[in-house]
Amino acid sequence: MKKLTVANLLGVIGLLFGLGNVLCQGADEAAFEAARAKLENGDAEGAREEFSAIIASNRFAPEVFFGLGNSHYRLGDRGASALAYRRALFLDPSYREAHQNLEFLSQQTAFVDTATPAVPSYATVVPGHIIAPGLVAAVIISALAAALLVALRTRPRWLTALCLVFIVFGGSSAAGLALLARGRDSARPPPESAVVIAGGVVARTAPAERASEIMPVPEGSILRVEAVRGKWVYVDLSDELRGWIRQDSQERLWPFDPALAGK
């Protein structure tokens, strides 16, 4: 009777969690498909609004920012397009399509990047959207197998061996996925990095319009921020060069809650 009760309880809990996830994922999927359909049908402005609405509701996914970037590009806004692609890569540093589109933009604008570290090769083995649920699943598998060993004091040898296999498999999978997640996090630019969204931006020697010009900073550039003073931001322009750009010419790479990006 106890076994039946526990099994039923676990089944009900799993059903409730599963139903909740299905409903949430269904709503997200419907909104995403609606936005993507508008983009494919040539309604870039409508797609931009749809993708932006998804993001405004704190439902973040690399594909959503990627779609937003494509919408901005079709509307002729290369700075906002690069920002969206970079946010997609902030969520998933191995997102190939976002890398490809940024490379395409780079050929047009020759933007500067002083904020993005190199991605470790091992961190791209598993797609980003698989790591978090995979890690949770691995931990659950190990925990359930261990709980079964403890609960069933008398059990056949094959069941003991099977539980041990699941414990080892779950534990090693969790450790591997945790290592991948750490490697991917190390490849992310700092969330406070400045992404230049305006055209005609010039870095200056001081936070003033009359200060001497250092160099033009193309739209789409991502720069490490060193300081903020009023309407100006002090940024790295190269390994040995720094300068000031206006606040309204850039946006913070990730202005949202870092926890929502898995950090």
Buried (B, 14 or more C-beta within 10 A) or exposed (E): EEEEEEEEEEEEEEEEEEEEEEEEEEEBEEBBEBBBEBBEEEBBEBBBBBBBEBBEEEBBBBBBBBBBBBBBBBBEBBBBBBBBBBBBBBBBBBBEBBBEBBEEBBEEBEBBBBBBEEBBEEBBEBEBBEBEEBBEBBBEBBEBBBEBBEEEEEEEEEEEEBBEEBBEBBBEBBEBBBEBBEBBEEBBBBBBBBBBBBBEBBBBEEBEEEBEEBBEBBBBBBBBBEEBEEEBBBBBBEEEEBBBBBBEBBBBBBEBEEEEBBE
